[in-house]
Each structure stands twice: as C-alpha cells, then as structure tokens.
Amino acid sequence: MLPSSNQILDRNTIETILLSEALDPFNRAKLTKEELIECVDLRKKIEEYKLKKKEEKLTTNNNETNVNQDIDIDIDKMNINTNTENK
C-alpha cells in the first residue's frame, strides 16, 4: 500500500514506477521503496482465493475425466454390440 494515497498496487508494479521517479503516482508525494506498506491480510486472502480456484479446477477436471471415461466405456460397449450383430 502507498502510505500517502492509501492506494494498493502489487509490489512489482510500484517498484518499477519508483525506478523512474520516487513519487506516489496517485498524488505525486515523495515515496521510497522502504516506505511501502505490505498488506499481509490482502496477500493472505489472495493466496486463499488462488488455492480455492486451483482446487475447483482440479475437481472440475476430474469430473470431466470421469465423464469422458464413461463415454469411452459406452462407445466400447456399442462396438462390442455392433461386432456381435455383424456375426
């Protein structure tokens, strides 16, 4: 977080901005890298959100795999039946 404007930016972005000029981009107040305030609570919420989404994606992919396996099995059964009918 930027101390004078209370705006939140990711650290990489603001550090890149500070390389060109040591000013808060929102209110032009002097700002150094050492003055940046880490938002620990926000970082924790973001990490929890990312983990939740990753778990949801894995669950969705597993469900899709199960559906695809069911379809493959049904197709195999059809082939067996078709082959039997042709005899």
N, C-alpha and C positions, 0 to 999 in steps of 0.2 A: 504494500500500500504506500502511496505517496503521502508523506506527512502533512504537507501544507494544503493540498487539494482533496485529500481523502479519497482519491481515485485508486482503483485496483487494476493493476496490469500484471502480466506474467513477467517474471524476473528477467528472462532473456530479452524481451522487448524493451523494457525500460533501461536495462544496461546498455543495449545498443544505442538507444536515444542519448543516454548520458555520455557516450563516447564522442558524440559530435558537439554537444553543449551541455553543461552542467545546470540544466534548468528543468523544472517541472513543466511538461508540455501542456498542462491544462491551465496553469495560472502564471507561468514564467518566473516563479520564485526559484531562488538558488536551491540546488539539490545535488547531493553527492550520493554515491553508491552506498556509503556507510549509513546514510540516513533512512534508507528504505526499511519499511516495516514488514516483516513476514507475517502473513495471515495463516497461522497454523490451523485454525478451525476450518477455514475455507479449503485449505490444502487437504485436510482430512476428509471433508465432505466430497471433494472431487475424486479422491482416491477410492472412497467407498462407492461412489457412483460408477466409476470405471470398472471396479471389481464386479458390481452388480450386473452391469451391462455385459461384461465378459461371460459371467455365469449364465445369463439369459441366452446369450448367443450359443454357448455350448449346449445348453438344454434344447434349444431350437434345432441346432444341427443334429443332435442325437435323435430327436423326434423325426426329422426329415429322413435320416438314415434308416430308421425303423420302418417308415412308410415305404421308402424305396425298396427295402428288403422284402416287405410284404408283397409289393408289386412284382418283384422278380420271382418270388415263390409262386405267385398266381400265374404268371406267364409260363413258368416251368411246368406247372400243372396242366395248363392249356396245351402245351407242346406234347406232353405225355398223352393226354386225351386225344389230341389230333393224330398222333402217331398210332395210337391204338385203333382209332376209327379207320385209318387208311389200310390196316392189315386185313 
